[in-house]
Amino acid sequence: MGIAGLYGDRGDHSDMTYKSGPESKVTKINLVDTKKITDVDSYSQTGLEAALTLNRFNLQAEYMAATLRRGEGDLNFDGWYIQSSYFITADSRSYKKGRYAPVKPRSILGRNGIGAWELAVRLSEVDLSDADIFGGQQQDLTLGLNVYATPQIRFSAEYIEVLATSNPKTAEPELFQLRAEWVL
């Protein structure tokens, strides 16, 4: 379980923007965008997070809310996700000192082993519309396969579908991405 809070006084920097794209670090496309919000006096953000691990099964969720205070009235935006994963091999995640530790596969790929194989699903939503700001709403579904070949090497395949966006100027794209990571 976790809770987070943030408060900021904008001072002379009274403009703010919130935006989001599909849950991919490959694209810079923003499907929802508040554009520039002027005359923001202060802002606060609150987050709640929970995670559960039972052997090979993992469940995680987070909710974030932001309030912008301005003379024309406060604005409220929020977003959330819920994700789950399951190791189809006899592996699991370990949680240490407030975070998940890197996955260490029981067998190493290429050394008479197949590594650790994990299936994952994630549903997320963000709402960036309130009062006179029409930033839009977006909902994404992600399906993933992670292969931890060694403690330092991971391969990932992800399919991301934007299920809905309220912005009439944007499509509801689908993405497929492959990634290889090597951590020293």
Phi and psi in degrees as GROMACS dihedral restraints (atoms count N, CA, C in turn):
[ dihedral_restraints ]
;  ai    aj    ak    al  type     phi  dphi    fc
    3     4     5     6     1  -153.9    20    10
    4     5     6     7     1   154.2    20    10
    6     7     8     9     1  -139.2    20    10
    7     8     9    10     1   142.1    20    10
    9    10    11    12     1  -137.0    20    10
   10    11    12    13     1   150.4    20    10
   12    13    14    15     1  -144.8    20    10
   13    14    15    16     1   148.9    20    10
   15    16    17    18     1  -147.5    20    10
   16    17    18    19     1   137.5    20    10
   18    19    20    21     1  -132.9    20    10
   19    20    21    22     1   139.6    20    10
   21    22    23    24     1  -142.1    20    10
   22    23    24    25     1   137.5    20    10
   24    25    26    27     1   -97.2    20    10
   25    26    27    28     1   125.0    20    10
   27    28    29    30     1   -77.4    20    10
   28    29    30    31     1   -22.6    20    10
   30    31    32    33     1    54.5    20    10
   31    32    33    34     1  -127.5    20    10
   33    34    35    36     1   -78.6    20    10
   34    35    36    37     1    -9.8    20    10
   36    37    38    39     1  -104.3    20    10
   37    38    39    40     1    73.5    20    10
   39    40    41    42     1   -88.0    20    10
   40    41    42    43     1     1.6    20    10
   42    43    44    45     1   -96.6    20    10
   43    44    45    46     1   140.3    20    10
   45    46    47    48     1  -139.4    20    10
   46    47    48    49     1   155.9    20    10
   48    49    50    51     1  -141.1    20    10
   49    50    51    52     1   138.2    20    10
   51    52    53    54     1  -121.1    20    10
   52    53    54    55     1   137.0    20    10
   54    55    56    57     1  -154.5    20    10
   55    56    57    58     1   160.1    20    10
   57    58    59    60     1  -156.5    20    10
   58    59    60    61     1   150.3    20    10
   60    61    62    63     1  -121.6    20    10
   61    62    63    64     1  -170.0    20    10
   63    64    65    66     1   -61.5    20    10
   64    65    66    67     1   155.3    20    10
   66    67    68    69     1   -74.5    20    10
   67    68    69    70     1    69.7    20    10
   69    70    71    72     1  -142.8    20    10
   70    71    72    73     1   135.2    20    10
   72    73    74    75     1   -86.3    20    10
   73    74    75    76     1     1.0    20    10
   75    76    77    78     1   -84.0    20    10
   76    77    78    79     1   -33.5    20    10
   78    79    80    81     1  -107.6    20    10
   79    80    81    82     1   148.9    20    10
   81    82    83    84     1  -106.5    20    10
   82    83    84    85     1    10.1    20    10
   84    85    86    87     1   -70.0    20    10
   85    86    87    88     1   131.4    20    10
   87    88    89    90     1  -106.2    20    10
   88    89    90    91     1   119.5    20    10
   90    91    92    93     1   -87.9    20    10
   91    92    93    94     1   -25.8    20    10
   93    94    95    96     1  -127.7    20    10
   94    95    96    97     1   140.3    20    10
   96    97    98    99     1  -160.0    20    10
   97    98    99   100     1   124.3    20    10
   99   100   101   102     1   -76.4    20    10
  100   101   102   103     1   -12.3    20    10
  102   103   104   105     1    59.5    20    10
  103   104   105   106     1  -167.4    20    10
  105   106   107   108     1   -76.0    20    10
  106   107   108   109     1   122.9    20    10
  108   109   110   111     1  -100.8    20    10
  109   110   111   112     1   120.2    20    10
  111   112   113   114     1   -97.0    20    10
  112   113   114   115     1   162.7    20    10
  114   115   116   117     1    59.0    20    10
  115   116   117   118     1    39.1    20    10
  117   118   119   120     1   -83.6    20    10
  118   119   120   121     1   122.1    20    10
  120   121   122   123     1   -80.0    20    10
  121   122   123   124     1   -46.4    20    10
  123   124   125   126     1  -155.9    20    10
  124   125   126   127     1   167.5    20    10
  126   127   128   129     1  -145.4    20    10
  127   128   129   130     1   156.6    20    10
  129   130   131   132     1  -141.1    20    10
  130   131   132   133     1   149.2    20    10
  132   133   134   135     1  -132.0    20    10
  133   134   135   136     1   140.8    20    10
  135   136   137   138     1  -130.4    20    10
  136   137   138   139     1   138.7    20    10
  138   139   140   141     1  -135.3    20    10
  139   140   141   142     1   142.6    20    10
  141   142   143   144     1  -124.3    20    10
  142   143   144   145     1   136.8    20    10
  144   145   146   147     1  -140.8    20    10
  145   146   147   148     1   144.5    20    10
  147   148   149   150     1  -144.6    20    10
  148   149   150   151     1   147.4    20    10
  150   151   152   153     1  -143.5    20    10
  151   152   153   154     1   149.1    20    10
  153   154   155   156     1  -141.3    20    10
  154   155   156   157     1   130.9    20    10
  156   157   158   159     1  -126.4    20    10
  157   158   159   160     1   125.1    20    10
  159   160   161   162     1  -127.2    20    10
  160   161   162   163     1   101.0    20    10
  162   163   164   165     1    54.2    20    10
  163   164   165   166     1  -111.2    20    10
  165   166   167   168     1   -89.6    20    10
  166   167   168   169     1    -7.1    20    10
  168   169   170   171     1   -98.1    20    10
  169   170   171   172     1   138.8    20    10
  171   172   173   174     1  -134.6    20    10
  172   173   174   175     1   135.4    20    10
  174   175   176   177     1  -133.2    20    10
  175   176   177   178     1   135.7    20    10
  177   178   179   180     1  -145.4    20    10
  178   179   180   181     1   143.5    20    10
  180   181   182   183     1  -148.8    20    10
  181   182   183   184     1   151.6    20    10
  183   184   185   186     1  -149.1    20    10
  184   185   186   187     1   144.3    20    10
  186   187   188   189     1  -128.4    20    10
  187   188   189   190     1   132.2    20    10
  189   190   191   192     1  -126.0    20    10
  190   191   192   193     1   138.5    20    10
  192   193   194   195     1  -131.2    20    10
  193   194   195   196     1   139.4    20    10
  195   196   197   198     1  -126.4    20    10
  196   197   198   199     1   137.5    20    10
  198   199   200   201     1  -123.1    20    10
  199   200   201   202     1   126.6    20    10
  201   202   203   204     1  -108.8    20    10
  202   203   204   205     1   125.7    20    10
  204   205   206   207     1   -99.3    20    10
  205   206   207   208     1   127.6    20    10
  207   208   209   210     1  -148.7    20    10
  208   209   210   211     1   163.9    20    10
  210   211   212   213     1   -59.7    20    10
  211   212   213   214     1   -33.2    20    10
  213   214   215   216     1   -80.4    20    10
  214   215   216   217     1     0.9    20    10
  216   217   218   219     1   120.2    20    10
  217   218   219   220     1   149.9    20    10
  219   220   221   222     1   -68.8    20    10
  220   221   222   223     1   151.9    20    10
  222   223   224   225     1  -118.3    20    10
  223   224   225   226     1   141.9    20    10
  225   226   227   228     1  -127.7    20    10
  226   227   228   229     1   125.2    20    10
  228   229   230   231     1  -124.6    20    10
  229   230   231   232     1   153.7    20    10
  231   232   233   234     1  -152.9    20    10
  232   233   234   235     1   168.3    20    10
  234   235   236   237     1  -162.0    20    10
  235   236   237   238     1   160.9    20    10
  237   238   239   240     1  -155.1    20    10
  238   239   240   241     1   163.3    20    10
  240   241   242   243     1  -147.7    20    10
  241   242   243   244     1   156.1    20    10
  243   244   245   246     1  -137.3    20    10
  244   245   246   247     1   131.7    20    10
  246   247   248   249     1  -137.7    20    10
  247   248   249   250     1   153.0    20    10
  249   250   251   252     1  -141.8    20    10
  250   251   252   253     1   148.7    20    10
  252   253   254   255     1  -143.4    20    10
  253   254   255   256     1   158.5    20    10
  255   256   257   258     1  -144.6    20    10
  256   257   258   259     1   128.3    20    10
  258   259   260   261     1   -83.1    20    10
  259   260   261   262     1   121.9    20    10
  261   262   263   264     1   -83.6    20    10
  262   263   264   265     1   -11.1    20    10
  264   265   266   267     1   -96.8    20    10
  265   266   267   268     1   176.3    20    10
  267   268   269   270     1   -83.3    20    10
  268   269   270   271     1    43.4    20    10
  270   271   272   273     1  -111.7    20    10
  271   272   273   274     1   170.5    20    10
  273   274   275   276     1  -158.2    20    10
  274   275   276   277     1   171.0    20    10
  276   277   278   279     1   -95.3    20    10
  277   278   279   280     1   148.2    20    10
  279   280   281   282     1  -117.8    20    10
  280   281   282   283     1   146.6    20    10
  282   283   284   285     1  -113.9    20    10
  283   284   285   286     1   120.0    20    10
  285   286   287   288     1  -138.4    20    10
  286   287   288   289     1   133.2    20    10
  288   289   290   291     1    52.7    20    10
  289   290   291   292     1    44.8    20    10
  291   292   293   294     1    82.1    20    10
  292   293   294   295     1    11.2    20    10
  294   295   296   297     1  -155.4    20    10
  295   296   297   298     1   160.9    20    10
  297   298   299   300     1   -76.1    20    10
  298   299   300   301     1   133.3    20    10
  300   301   302   303     1   -78.2    20    10
  301   302   303   304     1   157.0    20    10
  303   304   305   306     1   -57.5    20    10
  304   305   306   307     1   145.6    20    10
  306   307   308   309     1   -72.2    20    10
  307   308   309   310     1   130.7    20    10
  309   310   311   312     1  -113.6    20    10
  310   311   312   313     1   103.3    20    10
  312   313   314   315     1   -62.9    20    10
  313   314   315   316     1   144.3    20    10
  315   316   317   318     1   -68.5    20    10
  316   317   318   319     1   -29.6    20    10
  318   319   320   321     1  -127.0    20    10
  319   320   321   322     1   143.4    20    10
  321   322   323   324     1   -96.3    20    10
  322   323   324   325     1   129.5    20    10
  324   325   326   327     1   -62.4    20    10
  325   326   327   328     1   129.4    20    10
  327   328   329   330     1    92.5    20    10
  328   329   330   331     1   -10.1    20    10
  330   331   332   333     1  -117.7    20    10
  331   332   333   334     1    56.2    20    10
  333   334   335   336     1    61.7    20    10
  334   335   336   337     1    25.1    20    10
  336   337   338   339     1  -133.3    20    10
  337   338   339   340     1   172.8    20    10
  339   340   341   342     1  -115.5    20    10
  340   341   342   343     1     2.4    20    10
  342   343   344   345     1    78.2    20    10
  343   344   345   346     1  -167.9    20    10
  345   346   347   348     1  -107.6    20    10
  346   347   348   349     1   129.0    20    10
  348   349   350   351     1  -113.5    20    10
  349   350   351   352     1   128.0    20    10
  351   352   353   354     1  -129.3    20    10
  352   353   354   355     1   129.1    20    10
  354   355   356   357     1   -97.6    20    10
  355   356   357   358     1   141.0    20    10
  357   358   359   360     1  -140.8    20    10
  358   359   360   361     1   151.6    20    10
  360   361   362   363     1  -140.5    20    10
  361   362   363   364     1   143.8    20    10
  363   364   365   366     1  -144.3    20    10
  364   365   366   367     1   135.4    20    10
  366   367   368   369     1  -122.0    20    10
  367   368   369   370     1   132.0    20    10
  369   370   371   372     1  -141.2    20    10
  370   371   372   373     1   157.9    20    10
  372   373   374   375     1  -149.2    20    10
  373   374   375   376     1   143.5    20    10
  375   376   377   378     1  -134.9    20    10
  376   377   378   379     1   141.7    20    10
  378   379   380   381     1  -126.6    20    10
  379   380   381   382     1   110.0    20    10
  381   382   383   384     1  -113.5    20    10
  382   383   384   385     1    32.6    20    10
  384   385   386   387     1  -121.4    20    10
  385   386   387   388     1   133.0    20    10
  387   388   389   390     1  -165.9    20    10
  388   389   390   391     1   141.8    20    10
  390   391   392   393     1    51.1    20    10
  391   392   393   394     1  -119.3    20    10
  393   394   395   396     1   -92.6    20    10
  394   395   396   397     1     7.5    20    10
  396   397   398   399     1  -105.6    20    10
  397   398   399   400     1   121.9    20    10
  399   400   401   402     1  -115.9    20    10
  400   401   402   403     1    70.5    20    10
  402   403   404   405     1   -77.9    20    10
  403   404   405   406     1   -23.9    20    10
  405   406   407   408     1   106.1    20    10
  406   407   408   409     1   169.1    20    10
  408   409   410   411     1  -124.6    20    10
  409   410   411   412     1   148.4    20    10
  411   412   413   414     1  -145.4    20    10
  412   413   414   415     1   141.4    20    10
  414   415   416   417     1  -132.1    20    10
  415   416   417   418     1   129.1    20    10
  417   418   419   420     1  -120.5    20    10
  418   419   420   421     1   148.6    20    10
  420   421   422   423     1  -123.4    20    10
  421   422   423   424     1   129.8    20    10
  423   424   425   426     1  -123.8    20    10
  424   425   426   427     1   132.8    20    10
  426   427   428   429     1  -116.7    20    10
  427   428   429   430     1   135.2    20    10
  429   430   431   432     1  -141.0    20    10
  430   431   432   433     1   156.4    20    10
  432   433   434   435     1  -131.3    20    10
  433   434   435   436     1   123.2    20    10
  435   436   437   438     1  -114.3    20    10
  436   437   438   439     1   133.7    20    10
  438   439   440   441     1  -120.8    20    10
  439   440   441   442     1   112.7    20    10
  441   442   443   444     1   -92.9    20    10
  442   443   444   445     1    97.1    20    10
  444   445   446   447     1   -69.0    20    10
  445   446   447   448     1   -42.6    20    10
  447   448   449   450     1  -142.2    20    10
  448   449   450   451     1   175.8    20    10
  450   451   452   453     1   -62.4    20    10
  451   452   453   454     1   -19.1    20    10
  453   454   455   456     1  -105.2    20    10
  454   455   456   457     1   -13.8    20    10
  456   457   458   459     1  -122.5    20    10
  457   458   459   460     1   128.7    20    10
  459   460   461   462     1  -133.9    20    10
  460   461   462   463     1   139.6    20    10
  462   463   464   465     1  -115.5    20    10
  463   464   465   466     1   137.6    20    10
  465   466   467   468     1  -132.5    20    10
  466   467   468   469     1   144.7    20    10
  468   469   470   471     1  -128.7    20    10
  469   470   471   472     1   129.3    20    10
  471   472   473   474     1  -133.4    20    10
  472   473   474   475     1   138.3    20    10
  474   475   476   477     1  -113.8    20    10
  475   476   477   478     1   122.7    20    10
  477   478   479   480     1  -120.1    20    10
  478   479   480   481     1   125.9    20    10
  480   481   482   483     1  -121.6    20    10
  481   482   483   484     1   126.2    20    10
  483   484   485   486     1   -80.2    20    10
  484   485   486   487     1   109.4    20    10
  486   487   488   489     1   -73.7    20    10
  487   488   489   490     1   -35.8    20    10
  489   490   491   492     1  -157.8    20    10
  490   491   492   493     1   143.9    20    10
  492   493   494   495     1  -144.6    20    10
  493   494   495   496     1   136.3    20    10
  495   496   497   498     1   -87.7    20    10
  496   497   498   499     1    -0.4    20    10
  498   499   500   501     1   -83.8    20    10
  499   500   501   502     1   113.3    20    10
  501   502   503   504     1   -68.2    20    10
  502   503   504   505     1   -14.2    20    10
  504   505   506   507     1   -86.5    20    10
  505   506   507   508     1    -4.1    20    10
  507   508   509   510     1  -119.9    20    10
  508   509   510   511     1   151.9    20    10
  510   511   512   513     1   -86.5    20    10
  511   512   513   514     1   178.5    20    10
  513   514   515   516     1  -110.8    20    10
  514   515   516   517     1    85.1    20    10
  516   517   518   519     1   -72.8    20    10
  517   518   519   520     1   163.0    20    10
  519   520   521   522     1  -121.8    20    10
  520   521   522   523     1   138.9    20    10
  522   523   524   525     1  -128.5    20    10
  523   524   525   526     1   146.7    20    10
  525   526   527   528     1  -129.5    20    10
  526   527   528   529     1   126.7    20    10
  528   529   530   531     1  -135.7    20    10
  529   530   531   532     1   147.2    20    10
  531   532   533   534     1  -117.2    20    10
  532   533   534   535     1   144.7    20    10
  534   535   536   537     1  -144.2    20    10
  535   536   537   538     1   142.2    20    10
  537   538   539   540     1  -123.1    20    10
  538   539   540   541     1   132.5    20    10
  540   541   542   543     1  -124.8    20    10
  541   542   543   544     1   139.1    20    10
  543   544   545   546     1  -129.3    20    10
  544   545   546   547     1   115.8    20    10
  546   547   548   549     1  -107.9    20    10
  547   548   549   550     1   125.8    20    10
